[in-house]
Amino acid sequence: MKSFRVGSIKRLNGINPKNNMMDRDSIDYVQSIKDLKKEKNAVILCHYYQSPEVQELADYLGDSLYLAQCAAKVTQNTIVLAGVHFMAETAKIINPSKKVLIPDLNAGCSLADSCPPKEFKNFINQYPGSTVVSYINCAAEIKALSDLVCTSTNAKKVIESIPKNKSIIFAPDKNLGNYLIKETGREMILWEGSCMVHEAFSLEKIINLARKNPDAKFIAHPESVSSVLEIANFIGSTSGLLKFVQNDSSKKYIVATESGILHEMQKKCPNKIFIPAPIEDETCACSECAYMRLNTLQKIYNCLINESPQVNLDSKLIKKSKAPIEKMLALS
């Protein structure tokens, strides 16, 4: 198993001097995107799970909570959300007057897809009077059906803000929900959703890898299954894992979350070693979200040039889904 090291970012050649036309093979995407951001008065919000070359172009790089907070504060007219669709929706909900672009409309989320709005509405109707908390990794329609939204960073604080006499419905991630039940001592009614990336980790392979690296600490995201979390030295949100490795004295870590975070970990801690936790799939060494990796430099360039694809939401949906997000931001 190879450890992750920051690689150099390849840059392409400039404009074709023969015809002054830019084609796919002759564009310096990095410089062109920087120029377009100025021209279009645009800002790039990027999640840690993007590819390294996309992360390097971000104006703001962070987890879901941080990106939501940034979306509420940016002054540029256009937001490019280098992440997945629910993140772009969240940016639009928070800042409806701004143009929100996503490089690839197909950049979805398996966790969000696991909670269809119609089925979820029927589900919560079975438990009248319950406080509905939705993890931010869900569609705008799910947020609109919720009383509160949370991220993995602030989920414990959000749950603990709810009166103890209130029943709680938590969706869509059952793994995060089970972790929160243990952390808060609150009983919760869980929707049976999950993230295919965080469910892919192999407990047996992680144990074997840890035996080969006895000096490594195993750290994991709470979207992982309970059996994986039980052997972790530290459990935390994406930003929580990043802070942990910066403050901890160890020199080597096995990391169970989407492998994109290892790029920033290596930048922050160049003298430490980070090993992606192995998954069940024999053809892949680490866990990558195929949806996250749909966003490329070329697609970011194209979306700035064309000012599309845009994420647009109905004004009523924005109003309904904004209230629980604002409650979350106030708590954070």
C-alpha positions as CSV (number, residue, x, y, z in Angstrom):
1,M,0.0,0.0,0.0
2,K,1.6,3.3,-1.0
3,S,1.3,6.4,1.1
4,F,-0.2,9.5,-0.4
5,R,2.2,12.4,-1.3
6,V,1.3,15.7,-3.0
7,G,2.1,15.5,-6.6
8,S,3.0,18.4,-9.0
9,I,0.1,19.9,-10.9
10,K,0.5,19.7,-14.6
11,R,-0.2,22.8,-16.6
12,L,-1.0,22.9,-20.3
13,N,0.3,25.1,-23.0
14,G,-1.2,28.5,-23.9
15,I,-3.2,29.8,-26.8
16,N,-2.5,28.4,-30.2
17,P,-0.5,31.1,-32.0
18,K,-1.6,30.0,-35.5
19,N,-5.3,30.8,-35.2
20,N,-5.6,32.4,-31.8
21,M,-8.2,29.8,-31.1
22,M,-8.3,27.9,-27.8
23,D,-8.9,24.2,-28.0
24,R,-8.9,21.5,-25.4
25,D,-5.3,20.6,-25.9
26,S,-3.9,24.2,-25.9
27,I,-5.5,25.9,-23.0
28,D,-3.7,26.7,-19.8
29,Y,-6.7,25.9,-17.7
30,V,-5.2,27.1,-14.5
31,Q,-4.4,30.6,-15.7
32,S,-7.5,30.8,-17.8
33,I,-9.8,30.0,-14.9
34,K,-8.0,32.6,-12.8
35,D,-8.6,35.2,-15.5
36,L,-12.2,34.2,-15.9
37,K,-12.9,34.5,-12.2
38,K,-11.8,38.1,-12.4
39,E,-13.7,38.8,-15.6
40,K,-16.9,37.1,-14.3
41,N,-16.6,38.3,-10.7
42,A,-16.7,34.7,-9.6
43,V,-15.5,32.7,-6.6
44,I,-14.7,29.0,-6.4
45,L,-15.9,27.1,-3.3
46,C,-14.2,23.7,-3.2
47,H,-14.7,20.6,-1.1
48,Y,-11.8,18.6,0.3
49,Y,-12.9,15.6,-1.7
50,Q,-12.1,17.2,-5.1
51,S,-9.0,16.2,-7.0
52,P,-5.7,18.0,-6.0
53,E,-5.5,20.2,-9.1
54,V,-9.1,21.4,-8.4
55,Q,-8.4,22.0,-4.7
56,E,-5.4,24.2,-5.7
57,L,-7.6,26.6,-7.6
58,A,-10.1,27.1,-4.8
59,D,-10.7,30.5,-3.2
60,Y,-12.3,28.7,-0.3
61,L,-11.5,25.1,0.5
62,G,-13.3,23.2,3.2
63,D,-15.9,20.8,4.4
64,S,-19.7,21.2,4.0
65,L,-20.1,23.5,7.0
66,Y,-17.3,25.8,6.0
67,L,-18.6,26.0,2.4
68,A,-22.1,26.8,3.7
69,Q,-20.7,29.5,5.9
70,C,-18.7,30.9,2.9
71,A,-21.7,30.9,0.7
72,A,-23.4,33.2,3.2
73,K,-20.6,35.7,3.1
74,V,-19.0,35.9,-0.4
75,T,-19.4,39.1,-2.2
76,Q,-18.8,37.9,-5.8
77,N,-21.8,37.7,-8.1
78,T,-21.1,34.1,-9.2
79,I,-20.3,31.1,-7.1
80,V,-18.7,28.0,-8.7
81,L,-19.3,25.1,-6.4
82,A,-16.6,22.5,-7.0
83,G,-18.3,19.7,-5.1
84,V,-21.5,17.8,-5.6
85,H,-25.1,18.9,-6.3
86,F,-26.5,19.2,-2.8
87,M,-23.6,21.6,-2.0
88,A,-24.4,23.8,-4.9
89,E,-28.1,23.7,-3.9
90,T,-27.1,24.7,-0.4
91,A,-25.1,27.7,-1.8
92,K,-28.1,28.8,-3.8
93,I,-30.5,28.4,-0.8
94,I,-28.2,30.6,1.3
95,N,-27.5,33.1,-1.3
96,P,-30.5,33.0,-3.8
97,S,-29.6,36.3,-5.5
98,K,-26.2,34.9,-6.7
99,K,-25.6,32.8,-9.8
100,V,-24.5,29.3,-8.6
101,L,-22.6,27.1,-11.1
102,I,-21.6,23.5,-10.8
103,P,-19.0,22.2,-13.3
104,D,-20.9,18.9,-13.9
105,L,-24.7,18.5,-13.2
106,N,-24.1,14.7,-12.8
107,A,-22.0,15.3,-9.7
108,G,-24.6,13.8,-7.4
109,C,-24.3,12.0,-4.0
110,S,-25.2,8.4,-3.2
111,L,-26.2,9.4,0.3
112,A,-28.6,12.2,-1.0
113,D,-30.0,9.7,-3.5
114,S,-30.8,7.2,-0.8
115,C,-33.5,9.6,0.6
116,P,-36.2,10.3,-2.0
117,P,-38.4,13.3,-0.8
118,K,-41.8,11.6,-1.3
119,E,-40.8,8.5,0.7
120,F,-39.2,10.6,3.4
121,K,-42.3,12.7,3.8
122,N,-44.3,9.5,4.3
123,F,-41.7,8.4,6.8
124,I,-41.8,11.5,9.0
125,N,-45.6,11.5,8.9
126,Q,-45.5,8.2,10.9
127,Y,-43.9,10.1,13.8
128,P,-45.9,13.2,14.4
129,G,-44.4,15.8,16.7
130,S,-40.9,14.7,16.1
131,T,-38.0,17.1,15.5
132,V,-36.6,16.3,12.0
133,V,-32.9,16.8,11.6
134,S,-31.3,16.3,8.2
135,Y,-27.7,15.8,7.5
136,I,-26.6,18.5,5.0
137,N,-25.8,15.7,2.5
138,C,-29.4,15.6,1.1
139,A,-31.6,17.3,-1.5
140,A,-33.2,20.7,-1.0
141,E,-36.6,19.0,-0.7
142,I,-35.4,17.0,2.3
143,K,-34.0,20.1,4.0
144,A,-37.4,21.8,3.4
145,L,-39.0,18.9,5.3
146,S,-36.6,19.4,8.2
147,D,-36.6,21.5,11.4
148,L,-32.8,21.6,11.6
149,V,-29.9,20.8,9.3
150,C,-26.5,19.6,10.5
151,T,-23.1,18.7,9.2
152,S,-20.7,16.0,10.6
153,T,-18.8,18.9,12.2
154,N,-21.7,20.3,14.2
155,A,-24.1,17.3,14.4
156,K,-23.6,16.7,18.1
157,K,-24.2,20.3,19.0
158,V,-27.3,20.4,16.8
159,I,-28.7,17.2,18.5
160,E,-27.9,18.4,21.9
161,S,-29.8,21.7,21.2
162,I,-33.1,19.8,21.0
163,P,-35.1,19.5,24.2
164,K,-34.7,16.0,25.7
165,N,-38.5,15.4,25.8
166,K,-38.6,15.7,22.0
167,S,-38.5,12.7,19.7
168,I,-35.9,13.1,16.9
169,I,-35.9,11.8,13.3
170,F,-32.4,11.8,11.8
171,A,-31.8,11.4,8.1
172,P,-30.4,10.3,5.7
173,D,-27.2,8.7,7.1
174,K,-27.9,5.8,9.4
175,N,-24.1,5.4,10.2
176,L,-23.7,9.0,11.3
177,G,-27.0,8.6,13.2
178,N,-25.9,5.6,15.1
179,Y,-22.6,7.3,16.0
180,L,-24.6,10.3,17.3
181,I,-26.8,8.1,19.4
182,K,-23.7,6.8,21.2
183,E,-22.2,10.3,21.5
184,T,-25.2,12.1,22.8
185,G,-27.2,9.3,24.5
186,R,-30.3,10.4,22.6
187,E,-32.6,7.9,21.1
188,M,-33.3,8.8,17.4
189,I,-35.5,7.4,14.6
190,L,-33.1,6.8,11.7
191,W,-33.7,6.8,8.0
192,E,-31.9,3.9,6.4
193,G,-29.5,5.8,4.1
194,S,-25.8,5.6,3.7
195,C,-22.8,6.8,1.7
196,M,-21.3,4.2,-0.7
197,V,-17.9,5.7,-0.3
198,H,-17.8,5.4,3.5
199,E,-19.4,2.0,3.5
200,A,-16.8,0.6,1.2
201,F,-14.0,0.3,3.8
202,S,-12.8,-3.2,4.5
203,L,-12.5,-3.9,8.3
204,E,-10.3,-6.9,7.7
205,K,-8.0,-5.0,5.3
206,I,-7.7,-2.1,7.7
207,I,-6.8,-4.4,10.6
208,N,-4.2,-6.1,8.4
209,L,-2.8,-2.7,7.3
210,A,-2.6,-1.5,10.9
211,R,-0.7,-4.6,11.9
212,K,1.9,-3.8,9.1
213,N,2.0,-0.2,10.4
214,P,2.0,-0.5,14.2
215,D,3.2,3.1,14.4
216,A,0.1,4.5,12.5
217,K,-3.0,5.8,14.1
218,F,-6.3,4.9,12.5
219,I,-8.7,7.8,12.0
220,A,-12.2,7.7,10.5
221,H,-15.2,9.7,9.4
222,P,-18.4,9.0,11.3
223,E,-20.2,8.1,8.1
224,S,-18.2,4.8,8.2
225,V,-19.9,1.7,9.5
226,S,-19.9,1.0,13.3
227,S,-17.4,-1.9,13.1
228,V,-14.9,0.4,11.4
229,L,-15.5,3.2,13.9
230,E,-15.0,0.9,16.9
231,I,-11.3,0.3,16.1
232,A,-10.6,4.0,15.3
233,N,-8.1,6.0,17.4
234,F,-10.0,9.1,16.5
235,I,-13.4,9.8,14.8
236,G,-14.2,13.2,13.3
237,S,-15.7,15.2,10.5
238,T,-13.5,15.9,7.4
239,S,-12.3,19.2,9.0
240,G,-12.0,17.4,12.4
241,L,-9.7,14.8,10.9
242,L,-7.6,17.5,9.3
243,K,-7.2,19.4,12.6
244,F,-6.4,16.1,14.5
245,V,-3.4,15.2,12.3
246,Q,-2.1,18.8,12.6
247,N,-2.2,18.7,16.4
248,D,-1.4,15.1,17.1
249,S,2.2,13.9,17.8
250,S,2.1,10.8,15.6
251,K,3.9,10.7,12.3
252,K,1.7,8.2,10.4
253,Y,-2.0,7.8,9.9
254,I,-4.4,5.4,8.2
255,V,-7.3,7.6,7.0
256,A,-10.9,6.3,6.5
257,T,-12.7,8.9,4.4
258,E,-12.7,10.0,0.8
259,S,-9.0,10.1,-0.2
260,G,-9.1,13.7,-1.5
261,I,-8.5,15.0,2.0
262,L,-5.1,13.4,2.0
263,H,-3.9,16.2,-0.3
264,E,-4.6,18.9,2.2
265,M,-3.3,16.7,5.1
266,Q,0.0,16.3,3.3
267,K,0.2,20.0,2.6
268,K,-0.4,20.9,6.2
269,C,1.8,18.1,7.6
270,P,4.6,17.6,5.0
271,N,6.7,15.4,7.3
272,K,3.9,13.0,8.1
273,I,2.7,9.9,6.2
274,F,-0.9,9.4,5.3
275,I,-2.2,6.1,4.1
276,P,-5.7,5.7,2.6
277,A,-7.8,3.1,4.3
278,P,-8.3,0.1,2.0
279,I,-11.7,-0.8,0.6
280,E,-13.4,-4.1,-0.4
281,D,-12.9,-3.6,-4.1
282,E,-9.8,-5.4,-5.2
283,T,-9.3,-3.1,-8.2
284,C,-8.9,0.1,-6.2
285,A,-6.4,0.9,-3.4
286,C,-8.4,3.7,-1.8
287,S,-11.9,5.2,-1.5
288,E,-12.7,7.9,-4.1
289,C,-16.1,9.4,-4.7
290,A,-16.8,9.0,-8.4
291,Y,-19.3,11.9,-8.2
292,M,-16.8,14.3,-6.6
293,R,-14.2,13.4,-9.3
294,L,-16.5,14.4,-12.1
295,N,-15.4,18.0,-11.7
296,T,-12.3,18.7,-13.7
297,L,-10.3,21.9,-14.6
298,Q,-11.8,21.7,-18.1
299,K,-15.3,21.6,-16.8
300,I,-14.7,24.5,-14.4
301,Y,-13.3,26.5,-17.3
302,N,-16.3,25.6,-19.5
303,C,-18.8,26.5,-16.8
304,L,-17.2,29.9,-16.3
305,I,-17.1,30.5,-20.1
306,N,-20.7,29.5,-20.6
307,E,-22.0,30.5,-17.1
308,S,-23.7,27.1,-17.0
309,P,-24.8,24.6,-15.7
310,Q,-26.6,26.8,-13.2
311,V,-28.4,25.5,-10.1
312,N,-31.8,27.1,-9.8
313,L,-34.5,26.4,-7.2
314,D,-38.1,27.4,-6.8
315,S,-38.4,30.4,-4.5
316,K,-40.9,28.5,-2.2
317,L,-38.4,25.6,-1.9
318,I,-35.6,28.1,-1.1
319,K,-37.7,29.7,1.6
320,K,-38.6,26.4,3.3
321,S,-35.1,24.9,3.1
322,K,-33.3,28.0,4.2
323,A,-34.9,28.2,7.6
324,P,-33.3,25.0,9.0
325,I,-30.0,25.9,7.5
326,E,-30.0,29.3,9.1
327,K,-30.8,27.6,12.5
328,M,-27.7,25.4,11.9
329,L,-25.5,28.4,11.0
330,A,-26.7,30.2,14.1
331,L,-25.8,27.2,16.3
332,S,-22.4,27.0,14.6
